[in-house]
């Protein structure tokens, strides 16, 4: 099946970083796009889009999926901080309700944004494939609830509505609110503390490549019922990513090596204080873990199932992201 007019597509999480790249790409290809997201101001500014504000966990979703052929479900609670109940509602309950509504409306395909955080453990994990075991236990409520939602999506795959999940790693782009902005905020305060001096390997993904992967997933028959890893495919030490981002934005960056145990203990204390004052701490144990240990991917699954490979280099991705992070 190839997506295209006159079919209509729905994009949830359309006001997030990936959504703000995927939506224009779909519009440019001539698709009729309906969208929803948390930020009404950004949503109303999307060009050529039917934007409908909606709470996926509580409201009637039938207006969203009416006459829709393909759902791109990007909406999620992706913060390293928050209550288990909130992660459950946004990541699991909302996904279950959207699946039910999509089936009832006769949608033909459901493409879900999962996460490679399901692999996150306090150890290096290299050349991960789709068959690699997920973490046990999961490193955070985010990873746990996204995996639960992923299982719901793949279980819903049928001849009537095909379903696929993508696990994009460390997406960066002009509207990024996660990886690079967090590193830059800390760097602007002075020294950037990195476990092991930032030696851990990370594969950042250019948002334009990730958007292409989602469109490819909507077209591929081989991907149905599968979860597929997506990344930029170019492992770089975290310190190199941080230095390149700071250079692109003209931010002084001094890296300070911190023992992993000390950083994890400090993050635990900050989390305790955060719970007392009701505010996200600058560093959590989960975010410290993602910076302390390497995570790289074997992308042969994406090549075989989606006919997809990343086009943009790590350096190009950072320069592109810098256009919106200045």
C-alpha positions in Angstrom: 0.0 0.0 0.0 1.3 3.4 -0.9 0.0 6.5 1.0 -1.3 9.2 -1.2 -4.4 11.3 -2.2 -7.3 11.1 -1.8 -6.6 9.4 1.5 -6.4 11.4 4.7 -3.7 10.9 7.3 -3.7 11.8 11.0 -0.6 12.9 12.8 -0.7 13.0 16.6 2.0 14.9 18.4 2.1 17.2 15.4 3.4 20.1 17.4 6.4 18.3 18.7 9.9 18.2 17.1 9.3 15.2 14.8 5.7 16.2 14.0 6.8 19.7 12.8 9.0 18.0 10.2 6.7 15.1 9.3 3.6 17.2 8.7 5.1 19.6 6.2 6.7 16.6 4.4 3.3 14.9 4.1 1.6 18.2 2.9 4.3 18.7 0.3 3.6 15.2 -1.1 -0.1 16.3 -1.5 -1.6 14.4 1.4 -4.6 15.6 3.3 -3.3 16.0 6.8 -5.3 16.1 10.0 -3.2 16.9 13.1 -3.4 17.2 16.8 -1.0 18.2 19.5 -0.5 19.8 22.9 0.4 23.3 21.6 -2.6 24.9 20.1 -0.7 28.0 19.0 1.8 25.9 17.0 -1.0 23.7 15.7 -3.0 26.6 14.3 0.1 27.8 12.5 0.7 24.6 10.6 0.1 25.3 6.9 -2.4 23.3 4.9 -3.4 21.2 7.9 -6.7 20.5 9.6 -5.7 20.9 13.2 -8.0 19.6 16.0 -7.0 20.0 19.7 -7.8 16.8 21.6 -6.9 14.9 24.8 -6.2 11.4 23.5 -6.6 9.9 26.9 -10.0 11.2 27.7 -11.9 12.8 24.8 -14.0 11.2 22.0 -11.5 10.4 19.3 -13.9 9.6 16.5 -13.7 13.2 14.9 -9.9 12.7 14.7 -10.0 9.4 12.8 -13.0 10.0 10.6 -12.1 9.3 7.0 -8.5 8.7 7.9 -6.5 6.0 6.1 -3.3 6.1 8.1 -2.5 7.2 11.6 1.0 8.4 12.6 0.9 8.3 16.4 3.8 10.4 17.6 2.2 11.9 20.8 3.9 10.8 24.0 5.1 11.8 27.4 8.8 11.7 26.7 10.3 13.5 29.7 12.7 11.8 32.0 10.6 13.1 34.9 7.0 12.7 35.9 4.5 10.5 37.8 3.9 6.9 36.8 0.2 7.8 36.4 0.9 10.5 33.9 3.2 8.3 31.8 0.5 5.5 31.9 -2.3 7.9 30.8 -0.4 9.6 28.0 1.6 6.7 26.6 -0.6 3.6 27.2 -4.2 4.6 27.7 -4.1 7.2 24.9 -2.5 4.6 22.5 -5.1 2.0 23.4 -8.0 4.4 22.9 -6.5 5.7 19.5 -6.1 2.1 18.3 -9.7 1.3 19.2 -10.9 4.4 17.4 -8.8 3.8 14.4 -10.0 0.2 14.0 -13.7 1.3 14.4 -13.2 4.0 11.8 -11.7 1.6 9.2 -8.2 3.1 9.2 -5.8 0.9 7.1 -2.5 1.6 8.8 -1.1 2.6 12.2 2.5 3.8 12.5 3.7 4.2 16.0 6.6 6.2 17.4 8.2 3.9 20.0 11.7 4.3 21.5 15.0 2.5 21.8 15.0 3.5 25.5 13.5 0.1 25.9 17.1 -1.2 25.6 18.6 1.3 28.2 20.5 -0.4 30.9 23.6 0.5 33.1 25.9 -1.2 30.6 27.2 -0.6 27.1 24.9 -2.2 24.4 26.4 -2.2 20.9 25.0 -3.2 17.4 21.5 -3.7 18.8 19.0 -5.4 16.4 15.3 -5.8 16.6 15.9 -9.2 18.1 18.0 -7.9 21.0 16.3 -8.3 24.4 14.8 -5.3 26.0 16.0 -4.1 29.4 14.9 -5.9 32.5 14.0 -3.9 34.5 13.2 -0.9 32.4 15.3 2.2 33.2 12.3 4.6 33.6 8.6 4.9 33.5 8.9 6.4 30.0 10.7 3.2 28.7 8.3 0.9 30.5 5.1 2.6 29.2 6.3 3.1 25.7 7.1 -0.6 25.5 3.7 -1.5 26.8 2.2 0.8 24.2 4.4 -0.7 21.5 3.1 -4.2 22.4 -0.5 -3.0 22.1 0.2 -1.6 18.6 1.9 -4.7 17.3 -0.8 -6.9 18.7 -3.3 -4.8 16.8 -1.7 -5.7 13.4 -4.2 -7.4 11.1 -5.3 -7.6 7.5 -7.9 -4.9 8.2 -5.4 -2.5 9.9 -1.7 -3.0 9.5 0.5 -1.7 12.3 4.2 -1.0 12.7 6.4 0.6 15.4 9.6 2.6 14.8 12.2 3.2 17.6 14.0 6.4 16.5 17.2 7.1 18.6 18.1 10.6 19.9 16.2 12.8 17.3 17.7 16.2 16.8 16.3 19.0 14.7 15.4 22.7 14.8 12.4 22.0 17.1 14.3 19.6 19.4 13.4 20.0 23.1 15.2 17.0 24.5 18.8 16.0 23.9 20.7 19.1 22.6 18.7 21.7 24.5 19.3 19.9 27.8 23.1 19.6 27.1 23.2 23.3 26.1 21.3 24.5 29.2 23.9 22.8 31.5 26.8 23.9 29.3 25.7 27.6 29.6 26.0 27.3 33.4 29.7 26.6 33.2 31.2 23.1 33.1 29.3 20.3 31.5 29.6 17.2 33.8 29.7 14.0 31.7 30.1 10.5 33.1 33.5 9.0 31.9 34.2 12.4 30.3 31.5 11.8 27.7 33.2 8.7 26.2 29.9 6.8 25.7 28.9 6.3 22.1 25.6 7.7 20.9 23.9 7.7 17.5 21.9 10.9 17.0 19.2 10.9 14.3 18.5 13.8 12.0 14.8 14.6 12.2 14.5 14.7 8.4 15.8 11.1 8.2 13.3 10.0 10.8 10.4 11.7 9.0 11.4 9.7 5.9 11.5 6.5 7.9 7.9 7.1 9.1 6.7 7.7 5.6 8.5 4.6 4.5 6.8 2.6 7.3 3.4 3.7 5.9 4.3 2.3 2.5 6.0 -1.0 3.5 4.2 -4.3 3.6 7.3 -6.1 5.0 7.3 -3.9 8.1 3.8 -4.9 9.2 3.6 -6.2 12.8 7.3 -5.3 13.4 9.2 -2.9 15.7 12.1 -1.4 13.8 15.2 0.4 15.1 16.0 3.8 13.6 19.2 5.9 14.1 21.7 8.1 12.4 24.0 5.1 12.2 27.2 7.0 13.0 28.4 6.4 16.6 30.0 9.4 18.2 31.2 10.0 21.8 28.8 12.1 23.8 31.5 14.7 24.4 31.9 15.2 20.6 28.2 15.8 20.2 28.2 18.3 23.0 31.2 20.1 21.7 29.8 20.2 18.2 26.5 21.6 19.4 28.1 24.2 21.5 30.4 25.3 18.6 27.4 25.5 16.2 25.7 27.9 18.6 28.7 29.8 19.9 28.3 28.5 23.4 31.5 28.0 25.5 31.8 24.4 26.6 34.0 23.0 29.2 33.6 19.3 29.9 34.2 17.9 33.3 34.6 14.2 33.7 32.4 12.8 36.5 32.6 9.2 37.9 29.4 7.3 36.9 28.6 6.3 40.5 28.9 9.9 41.8 26.7 11.2 39.0 24.1 8.6 39.6 24.1 9.2 43.3 23.9 13.0 42.8 21.0 12.5 40.3 19.2 10.4 42.9 19.5 13.2 45.5 18.3 15.8 43.0 15.3 13.6 42.2 14.4 13.5 45.9 14.6 17.3 46.1 12.5 17.5 42.9 9.7 15.4 44.4 9.7 17.7 47.4 9.5 21.0 45.4 7.5 19.5 42.6 9.9 20.4 39.8 12.0 18.4 37.4 15.7 18.2 38.5 18.5 19.3 36.1 19.7 15.7 36.0 17.8 12.4 36.6 19.2 8.9 37.0 17.7 7.9 33.7 19.2 10.9 31.8 22.6 10.2 33.5 22.4 6.6 32.4 21.8 7.5 28.8 25.0 9.6 28.9 27.1 7.1 30.7 26.8 4.0 28.6 27.0 3.4 24.9 24.0 2.4 22.7 24.6 1.7 19.0 22.5 -0.1 16.4 22.7 -2.5 13.5 20.4 -0.8 10.9 20.1 -3.8 8.6 16.5 -4.3 9.7 15.5 -0.8 8.7 17.2 -1.3 5.3 15.5 -4.6 4.7 12.0 -3.8 6.0 11.7 -0.2 5.0 14.3 0.2 2.2 15.6 3.1 4.4 19.0 4.4 5.3 20.0 7.6 7.0 21.2 10.3 4.6 22.4 13.0 6.9 25.7 12.9 8.8 26.0 13.6 12.5 27.6 17.0 11.7 24.9 17.9 9.2 22.2 17.0 11.8 23.7 19.2 14.4 24.1 22.2 12.1 20.5 21.7 11.0 19.3 21.5 14.6 21.2 24.7 15.4 19.0 26.7 13.1 16.2 26.5 15.6 18.1 26.3 18.9 20.0 29.6 18.8 
